[in-house]
Amino acid sequence: MVVGDLSPIAKSFLLKDYKDCIKNQNVVKSVHMEALWNPSDPVGESRWVQSVSDSNADGFPHAIVAHALLHEPNVDEVLAGHSQFKNVRGIRHIVNWHKNPAKTFVDRDDLLTDSKWLAGFKLLKKYNYSFDLQLYPSQMTDGARVAHDNPDTQIIIDHTGMPVDRDKDNIDLWRSGMEKLASAENVATKISGLGMVDWNWTVDSIRPFVLQAIEIFGIDRCLFASNFPVDSLYSDYDTLYNAFKEIVKDFTDEEKRKLFHDNAARVYRI
């Protein structure tokens, strides 16, 4: 499995746990990313997360990216259900497909070209939702086509495009795919999740992917993110964010503010 052994985090991760992770960092707002707690009731997750936000003085989490299967016949009903909750900003439907069964997240390779999925994607505009696109480099050409065909929908590439295969050809495929995605002005990328594809990562091992993502998308379309609790399998929160800070230490203060704060606030409307 791409992420490795999940047993250390196969337990409740509540707001108090998240706040313990971030206590040494100046985290002022957060975004909840769908965790697929109950596939038969995706709206229930938004309902519960909204209740958490409403019940704490700091308002964490300040935005919700909810779950919906875009190719299912009830997708409009699910999207409408999420819209009941004021913090819902967008949708994620993970589409990562890999020819290696140990690396794939879904059982079909055609979601990004499937007519039903594409029709579901077009419904996002109706609700003013963004879309978090979690995919592999081999799927980026199709992902870019979706972005160009839906210019009014903000798309956020998850986890730096997940460069899971590290031979030269696949790294080149990742870079060319990211360039295709960046050619659509409505696409941004989260620089996150690099631990999932490099369990023993170091500052030097992730540096090329961080800097290339920034080079490709530009300062205004990149945002640092934690992917916690999943990335807690590979490091603690301070180690991760201190690594980001080290990599961009020579950037201007304005550039750092965009990467660590402003772009996320704009993209997720918080």
N, C-alpha and C positions, 0 to 999 in steps of 0.2 A: 504494500500500500504506500502511496506517495508520502503520506504524513508520518508513517511509522506506527509504533505502538501507541494507541490512544488511551490505554488503560490508566495512565497517571492522571488524565484529565476527564475521565469518564465519571464525572460527579457534578453536582450543582456548582455553577460559577455565578454568584450573585453580585449585586452592586458593591457590597462590602468587600468582596474579594477583588473586584476590579479596582476599587479605590486603594486597596492595599498595594496593588501592583504599581499604581501611578503616583504614590505618595511623594516620591522624590522628584517628580517632573511637574512642570507647570501646565497640567492639562486642564483647560477651562471648559471644554465641551466635548461630547462624544457622540458617536454614531453606532447604533446597534445594527449588526448585520445578521440577517435571518439565520437561524440555527436549525430549521426544519424540525421543530420539537414534536410535531404531530402532523404527518403528511395528510391526514384526513381533515384537519382543521387548521389550515395555514393562518386564517384570520385570528384564531385564538392566541397565537403568539403575539401578534400586534396588540391585541387587547391587553394581554398581561404586561407587555413591555411598557405600554402607555400608562398603565396603572402604577408601575414602578416610577416612571418619570413624574407623574402627578403627585406622588406621595413623598418625594424628597425635596428638600428646600433648594438644592442645587440644580434640579431639573435633569439629572442624568437618567438615561441617555436623552440627548436633545433632538435626535433624529432617528428614524427607523427605516431600514431597508428591509422590506417584507418579502415573503416567499410567494411565488405563483408559478404554476406550470403553464407556460404561454401557449402550448399546443393543445391543451385540454378544452373540451367544449364549454366548461363552466368558467373560463378564465375571466370573462367580463364580470361575472358575479363575484368572483374572488377579489378582483381589483376594486370593485365598488365596496366590498366589505372592508378592505384595508382603509379606504378613504374616510371611514368613520372616525379615524384616530388622527388627531392634529399633528402628531410627530412623524407620520409616514411621509417619506419624501420620494421613495423609489422602490424598485422591485429587483430581486435577483432570481434568476433561474440558471443554476450552474449547468454549463454545456460541455465541460472538459471531456473530450473523447480522445483516447489513445489506443493505438493498435496493441499495446501491451496491456493485458487485462489487469495487471497489478497497478497500473497507473491511470486507468480510466475511471471517470466518475459517473458516466452514463453508458447505456447499452446501445446507443445508436450514434452514428457519425454524421447525421444529416440534419440536425435540428436547425442549424443556421440557414439552411436552404429549404426547409420544409414549409409548405404553403400555410399550414395551420399555425405553426410557430410564428411565422412572419406576420400573419393576420393578428395574432395575439400581441405581438410587439407593437403594431400600429395603434393598438388600444391604449398604450401608455400615454400618448399625447392627450387623450380624452381626459385623463386624470392628472395631467401635469406631473407625471412621474419620470424620474430618471431611471437608468438601468445600469446595474452593476454586472459587467460582462466578465465572467471567469471562464477562460478558455486557454488552450495551448497554442503555441506558435503555428502549428500546422493548420489551425482553423482561422488564422488572422485575416487571410484574404477574404473569406466569407464574412467575417466580422466587420471588416472595413466596408464591404458592400452594404451590409445592414445599416451602418452608420451613415453612409452617403445617401441611402434611400430614405432616411428618417432624420433629416437635419435639425428638426425642432426638438428632438429628444436627446437630453444630455446622457452620454454614455461614459461610464467610469470603468477602465480596465482594472481588474483586480490582480493584486499580487505580482505586479511588474511583468505581467504576461506569462508568468510561470515557466521560466526556461529550465525545464526538468531534465532535458537531455543535453549533456555538456560536451559532446564532440564538436569539432569545428563546423561541420555542415549544419548541425542543429542550432548552434549559436548564431550562425549567419542567417538561418531561417527565422530565429527570434528577432534579430535586428531588422531584417527586411519586413517582417510582419508588423513590428511596432511602427516602422516608417509608414506602412500602408494605413494603419489605424490612425496615426497622427495626421495623415493627409485630410482627414475629416475634422473640421473645426469644432464639432460637437463632442469630441472624444478627449477625455483626460485620463491619466493613469495614477493609480495608487502605487506608491513604492512601498511594498509590504510583502509579507509571505515568503521572503527569500529563504527563510529557515526550512520551509517545507520541501524545497528542492535542493537544499544544501544543509543537511542536518548538523554538520560540524563547521558551520560558517565562521568566518573571521571578518574583520573590517576589510582586509585586503581581498578576500574572496567575493564579497558582495559589492565592493567599490565599483568595478567596471559596469555592473548592471544598473546601479544607482545613477552613475554619471552618464551612461549612455541613454537611459530613460529621460533624464533631464535634457540632454543634448537633442534628442529626437522630438520630444513634446514641448520643450521650452519651459522656462520657470513658471509661467502662468497656468500650465496644465498638468502639473505634477503635485502630489500631496503625499506626505509621509503618513503611514498608518501602521498599527501594531499587529493586527491579526491575533490579538489575545482573546481567549486563552490558548488557541492552537499553537502559536509560536512560543508559548511558555515551555513547550517540549524541548526547545533548542536553546533558549536563553531566558534570562529574566528581562523585565521591561527596561530597567536602567541600562543594561548592556546593549539592548537594541537601540534605544534612543541616543545613547552616548555614541554609538557607532555612526548613526546618521549625522550627528553633530560633528563628529570627527571628519567625516567624508566631505562635508560642505563648510568646513571651518573657514575657508578662504573666500566664501561667497559674501556678498554685501549683506548688511543687516536687513535691507528691504527684501532681498531674495530669500533669506532665511525665514523671514516672517511669512512670506507667501507659501513656502514649502511646508512649514510647520503649523500654519494657522489660517492665513487669509484664503488660500485656494479651497481648503476643505469647507470653510465657512460659506464661501460662495457656491461651490458645487452642490453641497448638501443643504443649502439655504437655512443655515442656523446662525 
